[in-house]
Amino acid sequence: MSAEKNLSIAHLWFEAFNAHNLEKLLSLYDDEAAHFSPKLKIRHPETNGLVTGKNALSAWWRDAFDRLPSLHYKVTSLTANTDRVFMEYIRKVDHEPEMLVAEVLEIKENRIIASRVYHG
């Protein structure tokens, strides 16, 4: 994969996420993709912050979109190489302070195989 192709996947990811288009978002992921997030660890401690597979990803994001209808990410930086994209963005939700977030997408054969979220 080229860095340019991986950047295009990241742009599609933000487009789908900000539209709360779950089907389009999930289409970017491998069926067995893994996702780690500190917010997932807080809301669902039994996961220890990690979910695997599209069904788990779907449930996680559906819950977020339902609870936070104003949830939106503003991209501040994207850096890509041949197997990953490092994304920096600002998490915005009405009536909550903005949060700086970093996320890494690992990509193989045009599909996200893993994602890890980092924030304070």
URSULBEL-V564483 format. One record per residue. RES is the residue in one letter. SS is DSSP state (helix for helix, strand for strand, loop for the rest). PSI is psi in degrees with one decimal (none if undefined). NEAR is the number of other ideal C-beta (glycine too) atoms within 12 Angstrom. Layout:
BEGIN
<<RES SS PSI NEAR> <RES SS PSI NEAR>>
END
This chain:
BEGIN
<<M loop 146.1 23> <S loop 157.2 15> <A helix -37.9 19> <E helix -41.4 15> <K helix -41.4 21> <N helix -36.9 33> <L helix -39.3 26> <S helix -35.6 21> <I helix -41.4 37> <A helix -42.0 35> <H helix -41.0 22> <L helix -37.3 28> <W helix -49.7 35> <F helix -40.1 31> <E helix -47.9 20> <A helix -44.2 24> <F helix -48.8 36> <N helix -23.0 23> <A loop -4.9 18> <H loop 37.0 24> <N loop 89.4 19> <L helix -41.8 24> <E helix -45.7 17> <K helix -40.2 19> <L helix -49.0 32> <L helix -28.2 28> <S loop -17.0 22> <L loop -10.7 34> <Y strand 148.4 39> <D strand 151.8 25> <D strand -30.2 18> <E strand 23.1 18> <A strand 147.2 31> <A strand 144.9 29> <H strand 128.6 40> <F strand 135.0 27> <S loop 136.4 31> <P helix -34.3 24> <K helix -35.5 30> <L helix -41.2 29> <K helix -37.3 20> <I helix -47.8 14> <R helix -30.8 18> <H loop 75.2 20> <P helix -27.9 12> <E helix -20.3 12> <T helix -14.4 22> <N loop 25.7 15> <G loop 1.8 23> <L strand 129.3 24> <V strand 154.5 32> <T strand 135.7 24> <G loop 154.2 20> <K helix -33.6 27> <N helix -43.7 18> <A helix -41.1 26> <L helix -43.6 35> <S helix -46.8 22> <A helix -41.8 22> <W helix -50.3 35> <W helix -34.9 34> <R helix -44.7 21> <D helix -45.7 20> <A helix -45.7 29> <F helix -36.7 24> <D helix -42.2 13> <R helix -31.8 17> <L loop 73.3 23> <P loop -20.2 12> <S loop 3.9 16> <L loop 127.1 29> <H strand 142.1 25> <Y strand 131.1 35> <K strand 115.9 20> <V strand 133.2 26> <T strand -26.2 20> <S strand 140.2 18> <L strand 130.7 28> <T strand 126.4 19> <A strand 152.2 26> <N loop -159.3 20> <T loop -10.2 16> <D loop 3.8 23> <R strand 162.7 26> <V strand 129.6 38> <F strand 119.5 28> <M strand 134.0 37> <E strand 135.2 24> <Y strand 167.2 29> <I strand 123.9 24> <R strand 124.2 33> <K strand 130.8 22> <V loop 133.0 21> <D loop 136.5 13> <H loop 17.9 10> <E loop 150.3 15> <P loop 147.8 12> <E loop 150.2 19> <M strand 130.3 25> <L strand 132.4 20> <V strand 144.3 32> <A strand 142.3 27> <E strand 140.3 37> <V strand 128.0 30> <L strand 122.5 42> <E strand 129.7 30> <I strand 134.1 34> <K strand 129.6 20> <E loop 47.4 15> <N loop 15.4 19> <R strand 143.8 26> <I strand 123.0 38> <I strand -18.4 28> <A strand 149.1 28> <S strand 141.9 39> <R strand 130.6 28> <V strand 138.6 33> <Y strand 130.7 21> <H loop 167.6 24> <G loop none 12>>
END
